[in-house]
Amino acid sequence: MVSIESLKSPRFLLFGLGGAIAAIHLTLTATVDHFPLFSNGLLLWTGVGILLWSRRYDLPLGGSLGGRWGSKLCGILLLGWGLLNSVVVKPSDLFLHLFPVTAALGVVLIASGFSGLKHYRGELLVLAFLALVPEAVAKVVDISILTAQYATHLLQWTGFEAIRQGVIILLPAGGIEVADTCSGMSVILHLLGIAVLVVQLFPTGWRLRAAILAAAIALGFAINGVRVAVLAALSGAEDPQAFKYWHIGDGSHFFSVAALLAFGLICYGLMGRQKILD
C-alpha cells in the first residue's frame, strides 16, 4: 500500500511528473491526428518508463529534488516553455517533436542537476528520436534516388514495364515522383528509435547492437520501397481513391505497422542468436 510519505518522495514526484508529460504529449499528437508521431511516442514513452522503473532505486535524486539552483532554474524554464506552448499546437508545429526531450531534460535538471544528466543519457537518447523531423532529416540525408531505384527494380521483377528518370518512376499508364518525404526516412527513423530502445532495455554485445541498428535501417528502407512500388502501380489505375488510400489514407499506416511487426520478429531472432553474435 502506498504511504503518504512515499507520495512526497522525490522519486514519486519524478515519475509522476514524467508520466504527466508523456500523457500531455500523446494527447496533443492524438488531438492533431499526427498518427506517426503518436504511435512512435507511445512506444518510446513506454520504453523510457520501463527503463526508469527498472532502476528506480538507483536514480541520483536529492531529498528535495536536489541540485544547484542554476540547474533547477534551467529545468523550470525548459519545463515551463513546454507546458506554456502545449496550450496551442498546430499539426505541423515543430513543438510536437521538441516537447518530449526538452520537457524530460527539464525534469532531469530539476531532479538531479547537471551532474546527473549522465545517469539519464539512455532515456534522453531514446526521446531524442522524437525530436527528429523526418522531412528535415530527408533534406540533409536524401535517399530518394536509392528508393526510386529499388522501387523500380521491384516493379520490373513483378512484371511491370517501369522505367526511372531520376526520382520519377514511369509506367505506361502513370507514374510518381519519389520526393524526400517519400524516401522512407520516416520509417527508418521510427525503427531506429525503437532499435535504440531495444539495446537499452536488453544490454548486449556490440555485434548484436550493430546488427539490430543495421536491421532497423535496412528494414525501414525495404518496407518503404515496397510502398512506393505499390503507389507507382496504382498511379495509373482507374480508381484514384485506391491511390489516395495507400498514399495518405489509412492504408499508409499499414506499412508502418508491418515494418514494426517485422522488426520485432527480427529482434526476437537476433536475440536468440546472441551467443553466436557475441
C-alpha positions as CSV (number, residue, x, y, z in Angstrom):
1,M,0.0,0.0,0.0
2,V,1.3,3.5,-0.9
3,S,2.0,5.6,2.1
4,I,1.7,9.4,2.4
5,E,5.4,9.7,2.9
6,S,6.1,7.8,-0.3
7,L,3.9,10.2,-2.2
8,K,6.1,13.0,-1.0
9,S,9.3,11.4,-2.1
10,P,11.4,12.9,-4.9
11,R,11.2,9.5,-6.7
12,F,7.4,9.6,-6.8
13,L,7.4,13.2,-7.9
14,L,9.8,12.5,-10.7
15,F,7.7,9.6,-12.0
16,G,4.5,11.5,-11.6
17,L,5.8,14.5,-13.5
18,G,7.3,12.3,-16.2
19,G,4.0,10.5,-16.6
20,A,2.1,13.7,-16.9
21,I,4.5,15.0,-19.6
22,A,4.1,11.8,-21.6
23,A,0.3,12.0,-21.3
24,I,0.3,15.6,-22.4
25,H,2.4,14.8,-25.5
26,L,0.4,11.8,-26.5
27,T,-2.8,13.7,-26.0
28,L,-1.6,16.6,-28.2
29,T,-0.4,14.3,-31.0
30,A,-3.7,12.4,-30.9
31,T,-5.7,15.7,-30.9
32,V,-4.0,16.9,-34.1
33,D,-4.2,13.4,-35.7
34,H,-0.5,13.0,-36.0
35,F,-0.5,9.2,-36.2
36,P,3.2,8.6,-36.9
37,L,4.4,10.7,-34.0
38,F,1.6,9.4,-31.7
39,S,2.5,5.7,-32.4
40,N,6.2,6.4,-32.1
41,G,5.7,8.4,-29.0
42,L,3.5,5.7,-27.4
43,L,6.2,3.1,-27.9
44,L,9.2,5.3,-26.8
45,W,7.5,6.8,-23.8
46,T,6.5,3.4,-22.6
47,G,10.0,2.1,-23.1
48,V,11.5,5.1,-21.2
49,G,9.1,4.4,-18.4
50,I,10.2,0.8,-18.2
51,L,13.9,1.8,-18.3
52,L,13.5,4.3,-15.4
53,W,11.3,1.9,-13.4
54,S,13.9,-0.9,-13.7
55,R,16.5,1.2,-11.9
56,R,14.2,3.4,-9.8
57,Y,16.2,2.8,-6.6
58,D,19.5,3.8,-8.3
59,L,18.4,7.1,-9.7
60,P,20.5,10.0,-8.3
61,L,17.8,12.0,-6.6
62,G,18.2,14.5,-3.7
63,G,15.8,14.8,-0.8
64,S,14.3,18.0,-2.3
65,L,14.7,17.1,-6.0
66,G,18.2,18.2,-5.3
67,G,20.8,20.0,-7.4
68,R,22.0,23.6,-7.5
69,W,19.7,26.5,-8.1
70,G,21.2,27.1,-11.5
71,S,20.2,23.7,-12.8
72,K,16.8,23.9,-11.1
73,L,16.2,27.2,-12.8
74,C,17.2,25.9,-16.2
75,G,14.9,22.9,-15.7
76,I,12.0,25.0,-14.6
77,L,12.4,27.2,-17.7
78,L,12.5,24.2,-20.1
79,L,9.6,22.6,-18.4
80,G,7.6,25.9,-18.3
81,W,8.3,26.6,-22.0
82,G,6.9,23.2,-22.9
83,L,3.8,23.5,-20.8
84,L,3.0,27.0,-21.9
85,N,3.4,26.1,-25.6
86,S,1.3,23.0,-25.2
87,V,-1.8,25.2,-24.9
88,V,-1.8,26.0,-28.6
89,V,-0.3,23.5,-31.1
90,K,-0.6,23.2,-34.8
91,P,-0.3,19.9,-36.7
92,S,2.9,20.9,-38.3
93,D,4.3,22.6,-35.3
94,L,7.9,21.7,-34.5
95,F,7.0,21.9,-30.9
96,L,5.3,18.4,-31.1
97,H,8.8,17.0,-31.8
98,L,10.8,19.1,-29.4
99,F,8.4,18.9,-26.4
100,P,9.3,15.4,-25.2
101,V,13.1,15.8,-25.0
102,T,13.1,19.4,-23.7
103,A,10.5,18.6,-21.0
104,A,12.3,15.4,-20.0
105,L,15.6,17.4,-19.9
106,G,13.9,19.9,-17.7
107,V,12.7,17.3,-15.2
108,V,16.2,15.7,-15.0
109,L,17.8,19.1,-14.3
110,I,15.3,19.7,-11.5
111,A,15.7,16.3,-10.1
112,S,19.4,15.6,-10.4
113,G,21.2,18.7,-11.7
114,F,23.7,19.0,-14.5
115,S,25.9,16.3,-12.9
116,G,23.1,13.8,-13.0
117,L,22.5,14.1,-16.8
118,K,24.9,11.2,-17.4
119,H,22.6,8.9,-15.5
120,Y,19.8,9.5,-17.9
121,R,21.6,9.6,-21.2
122,G,20.0,6.4,-22.4
123,E,16.4,7.7,-21.8
124,L,17.2,11.1,-23.3
125,L,18.8,9.4,-26.3
126,V,15.6,7.4,-26.9
127,L,13.4,10.6,-26.6
128,A,15.7,12.5,-28.9
129,F,14.4,10.4,-31.8
130,L,11.0,12.0,-31.2
131,A,12.7,15.4,-31.8
132,L,13.9,14.4,-35.3
133,V,11.6,15.7,-38.0
134,P,11.8,13.2,-40.9
135,E,11.2,15.8,-43.6
136,A,14.1,17.9,-42.3
137,V,16.4,14.8,-42.0
138,A,15.4,13.7,-45.5
139,K,16.6,17.0,-46.9
140,V,20.0,16.5,-45.3
141,V,20.3,12.8,-46.0
142,D,18.5,12.4,-49.3
143,I,17.9,8.8,-50.2
144,S,15.1,9.5,-52.7
145,I,17.2,8.3,-55.7
146,L,18.0,5.0,-53.9
147,T,14.3,4.5,-53.1
148,A,13.3,5.2,-56.7
149,Q,15.9,2.7,-58.0
150,Y,14.8,0.0,-55.5
151,A,11.1,0.5,-56.2
152,T,11.7,0.4,-60.0
153,H,13.5,-2.9,-59.7
154,L,10.7,-4.3,-57.6
155,L,8.2,-3.3,-60.3
156,Q,10.3,-4.8,-63.1
157,W,10.8,-8.0,-61.1
158,T,7.0,-8.3,-60.7
159,G,6.3,-7.8,-64.5
160,F,5.5,-4.1,-64.7
161,E,7.0,-2.1,-67.6
162,A,8.6,0.5,-65.3
163,I,11.4,2.9,-66.1
164,R,13.1,5.5,-63.9
165,Q,14.1,9.1,-64.7
166,G,16.0,10.4,-61.7
167,V,13.5,10.2,-58.8
168,I,10.5,9.8,-61.2
169,I,9.1,6.3,-61.8
170,L,7.2,6.0,-65.0
171,L,4.7,3.2,-66.1
172,P,2.7,3.0,-69.3
173,A,-0.4,4.4,-67.6
174,G,1.0,6.7,-65.0
175,G,3.9,7.4,-62.7
176,I,5.1,9.0,-59.4
177,E,7.8,11.2,-58.1
178,V,9.7,10.0,-55.1
179,A,10.1,13.2,-53.1
180,D,12.2,13.4,-50.0
181,T,9.1,12.9,-47.8
182,C,8.5,9.6,-49.6
183,S,12.1,8.4,-49.4
184,G,11.5,6.3,-46.3
185,M,13.3,8.4,-43.8
186,S,10.2,8.5,-41.6
187,V,10.0,4.7,-41.3
188,I,13.8,4.4,-40.9
189,L,13.9,6.9,-38.0
190,H,10.9,5.2,-36.4
191,L,12.6,1.8,-36.4
192,L,15.9,3.3,-35.4
193,G,14.4,4.9,-32.3
194,I,12.9,1.5,-31.4
195,A,16.2,-0.2,-32.0
196,V,18.0,2.2,-29.6
197,L,15.3,1.5,-27.1
198,V,15.8,-2.3,-27.5
199,V,19.5,-2.2,-27.0
200,Q,18.9,0.0,-23.9
201,L,16.3,-2.5,-22.5
202,F,18.4,-5.6,-23.3
203,P,22.1,-4.9,-22.8
204,T,24.1,-6.9,-25.3
205,G,27.5,-7.1,-27.0
206,W,28.4,-4.6,-29.7
207,R,27.9,-7.1,-32.6
208,L,24.3,-7.7,-31.7
209,R,23.7,-4.0,-31.1
210,A,25.2,-3.2,-34.5
211,A,23.0,-5.9,-36.1
212,I,19.8,-4.6,-34.5
213,L,20.6,-1.0,-35.6
214,A,21.5,-2.1,-39.2
215,A,18.3,-4.2,-39.4
216,A,16.2,-1.2,-38.5
217,I,17.8,0.9,-41.3
218,A,17.6,-1.9,-43.9
219,L,14.0,-3.0,-43.0
220,G,12.7,0.6,-43.0
221,F,14.2,1.2,-46.4
222,A,12.9,-2.1,-47.8
223,I,9.3,-1.7,-46.5
224,N,9.1,1.8,-47.8
225,G,10.4,0.7,-51.1
226,V,7.5,-1.8,-51.4
227,R,5.1,1.0,-50.5
228,V,6.5,3.3,-53.3
229,A,6.3,0.4,-55.8
230,V,2.6,-0.1,-54.8
231,L,1.8,3.6,-55.2
232,A,3.5,3.6,-58.6
233,A,1.5,0.6,-59.7
234,L,-1.7,2.3,-58.6
235,S,-0.9,5.7,-60.2
236,G,-2.3,4.5,-63.5
237,A,-5.3,2.8,-62.0
238,E,-8.8,3.9,-62.9
239,D,-9.7,4.2,-59.2
240,P,-7.9,7.3,-57.8
241,Q,-9.4,6.6,-54.4
242,A,-7.2,3.5,-54.1
243,F,-4.1,5.5,-54.7
244,K,-5.2,8.1,-52.1
245,Y,-6.0,5.4,-49.6
246,W,-2.5,3.9,-49.8
247,H,-0.8,7.3,-50.1
248,I,-2.3,9.5,-47.4
249,G,-5.2,7.4,-46.1
250,D,-5.4,4.7,-43.5
251,G,-3.6,2.3,-45.9
252,S,-0.4,4.4,-45.5
253,H,-0.3,3.3,-41.8
254,F,-0.3,-0.4,-42.8
255,F,3.3,-0.3,-44.0
256,S,4.5,1.3,-40.7
257,V,2.7,-1.4,-38.7
258,A,4.1,-4.1,-40.9
259,A,7.6,-2.7,-40.5
260,L,7.2,-2.6,-36.7
261,L,6.0,-6.2,-36.6
262,A,8.7,-7.4,-38.9
263,F,11.4,-5.6,-36.9
264,G,10.0,-7.2,-33.7
265,L,10.4,-10.7,-35.3
266,I,14.0,-9.8,-36.4
267,C,14.9,-8.6,-33.0
268,Y,13.5,-11.8,-31.5
269,G,15.5,-13.9,-33.9
270,L,18.7,-11.9,-33.3
271,M,18.3,-12.2,-29.5
272,G,18.0,-16.0,-30.0
273,R,21.4,-15.9,-31.7
274,Q,23.0,-13.7,-29.1
275,K,25.7,-16.2,-28.1
276,I,26.8,-16.6,-31.8
277,L,26.9,-12.8,-32.5
278,D,28.7,-12.0,-29.2
